[in-house]
Amino acid sequence: MIDSNVIKKDFPVLSRKFHGKEIIYLDSAATSQKPRSVIEAMSNYYENYNSNVHRGIYQLSEESTDIYEKTRENVASFVSCSARETVYVRNTTEALNLLAYSLGHRLRRGDRILLTEMEHHSNIIPWQFLKSKGVELDYVKMDADFNLDMEDYSEKLKKNPKIVSVTQCSNVLGTINPVKEMGSLAHERGSVFIVDGAQSVPHMPVSFRDLDCDFIAFSGHKMLGPMGIGCLVGKLEELKTMHPFLGGGDMIREVSYEGATWNDVPYKFEAGTPNVAGSVGLSAAVDYLRNIGMDSVMDHERLLIRETLKLAPEIEGLVSFGPSDPEKRGGVFSFNIGSMPAFRIERELEAGNMVVSGSVHPHDVAASLDQQSIAIRSGHHCAMPLMGRMDVAATSRASYYVYNSIEDVKNLFIALSDVKRLFAR
Ligand SMILES: Cc1ncc(COP(=O)(O)O)c(C=O)c1O
């Protein structure tokens, strides 16, 4: 069992006060807070080891290279893969762009890519770039309870997509998708199977070996690590045959004025000076999470979601978006106050009516909660097509992590009932 009140003390920023109250941070799906151990590991690197890697033959540079490669081994073991299969990138977005660019080289006019209706823009836009080559995109539908429609998945797989790319956990709905089963089905059809792990790797045990997938992408900043470092994990045979993404220093073996040959994997995909301090921070974050245990992290967030789903019906007019079964979801809770379709809200707001039949705009919800020092996100959450599918322009979203307590959830709902009283007529 996690004692989130003890954990909270490791996170300096969580002692900040706004409007006279300590912050209740409920926006970890956007970015997580960082424990002191991560911050200190990074400043220790800069104070004692800073130098470029894979270049210098002096001792400081060799130590820095050694540190960088040890962080890779540590992060790789966290998701059960080898260091050679672990490419450092800036974030999930860069990992997915790398894949679209490199795998895109193999695609021809008429080839298909299968995504789902609940993808983040970073798992849509890079694939949409390939439409100019004549590549076609399909999207697996959701059912009425915000789970993927597996019949629709099987149907769309029959069109033999070359690539299937799916989020393991939706950043809007919290839906956890059955990626292991989906990967096996995709492989039966000969598709390359990609998992967007941005919202899963930080929150539940994820093993690259156990998942039937070819690639998984995740971001350090969502898992207690720093911004600017993330990973693309891929099967060695795939990485070896893929076209490089960025060109420059370190990713080459030989260069002439006429051409070049590539360095070994993973360096082939790490052009330029890497984020060494970021890798140190990510490795410290992995140590922190490992110390808690990923099963405990998942159980804790499920406890918070169960409490959330218990309290939600007490707010009159609250509409939530996500599976009704807490066992099928991560620690993300999207909701609106009032169920008015988006276009009508916009029209009424243009007419100067702040409150329409009990509906409160998500930005007003978030701004009101901020007055209580509760930080939630409002907007389209980088999932505009999904918003359209749900017939809303935006939602409010609370997202949890190891430093959130049941008390935080209760305070959220006390504040929401105040919002309702303040706005709704
Ligand atoms: C499901 C999902 N995929 C991808 C991303 C992109 O992550 P990043 O901004 O770290 O690249 C996010 C970020 O919120 C996400 O939630």
PDBQT file of the ligand as one rigid body, heavy atoms in Angstrom, charges set to zero:
ROOT
HETATM    1  C1  LIG A 501      -1.422   8.979 -24.909  1.00  0.00    +0.000 C 
HETATM    2  C2  LIG A 501      -0.384  10.010 -25.194  1.00  0.00    +0.000 A 
HETATM    3  N1  LIG A 501       0.453   9.827 -26.227  1.00  0.00    +0.000 NA
HETATM    4  C3  LIG A 501       1.419  10.696 -26.520  1.00  0.00    +0.000 A 
HETATM    5  C4  LIG A 501       1.600  11.832 -25.770  1.00  0.00    +0.000 A 
HETATM    6  C5  LIG A 501       2.693  12.791 -26.136  1.00  0.00    +0.000 C 
HETATM    7  O1  LIG A 501       3.618  12.841 -25.109  1.00  0.00    +0.000 OA
HETATM    8  P1  LIG A 501       4.789  13.930 -25.150  1.00  0.00    +0.000 P 
HETATM    9  O2  LIG A 501       4.120  15.266 -25.144  1.00  0.00    +0.000 OA
HETATM   10  O3  LIG A 501       5.568  13.675 -23.927  1.00  0.00    +0.000 OA
HETATM   11  O4  LIG A 501       5.544  13.701 -26.400  1.00  0.00    +0.000 OA
HETATM   12  C6  LIG A 501       0.758  12.073 -24.689  1.00  0.00    +0.000 A 
HETATM   13  C7  LIG A 501       0.887  13.305 -23.893  1.00  0.00    +0.000 C 
HETATM   14  O5  LIG A 501       0.008  13.715 -23.185  1.00  0.00    +0.000 OA
HETATM   15  C8  LIG A 501      -0.243  11.135 -24.382  1.00  0.00    +0.000 A 
HETATM   16  O6  LIG A 501      -1.060  11.301 -23.348  1.00  0.00    +0.000 OA
ENDROOT
TORSDOF 0
